[in-house]
Amino acid sequence: MGSEEILQIMLDRLEKMISAKTILGEPVDMGEKVVLPVAGFGFGFGVGEGGEKDREWGAGGGAGAGITPIAVIIAHKDIPGPDGIQVLSLQKHGAMAEIIGTVAESLPTIVQTIKEFCSGGAPSEEKE
């Protein structure tokens, strides 16, 4: 198995992991309120292959990921509209946190672009 095949497998599995369910937890009904946990995640991966002419050839890959609770959304059932929604941060927010949050929203598109690049096709624009 070559590095392109390994990368494709890793991207396929990563794509299955990334969803709204990964970021937003299951709602917890607490009577007058519904609490929704929000998590952030990060990951990294790499693939490589190599060898010498007329000798053994090898390929491999690796990945790592982490999930961190970042906020809690509280919906007050007795207060209609946006006034009944509260977002409580569980972290300090700096400029880097804002950038990472913005990039995370584009992650599925980034993964799809990498997959298309690896399959030899031209990246397509996301259709909504």
Buried (B, 14 or more C-beta within 10 A) or exposed (E): EEBBBBBBEBBEEBBEEBEEEBBEBEEEEEEEBBBBBBBBBEBEBEBEBEEEEEEEEEBEBEEEEEEEEBBBBBBEEEEEEEEBEEEEEEEEEEEEBEEEEEEBEEBBEEBBBBBEEBEEEEEEEEEE
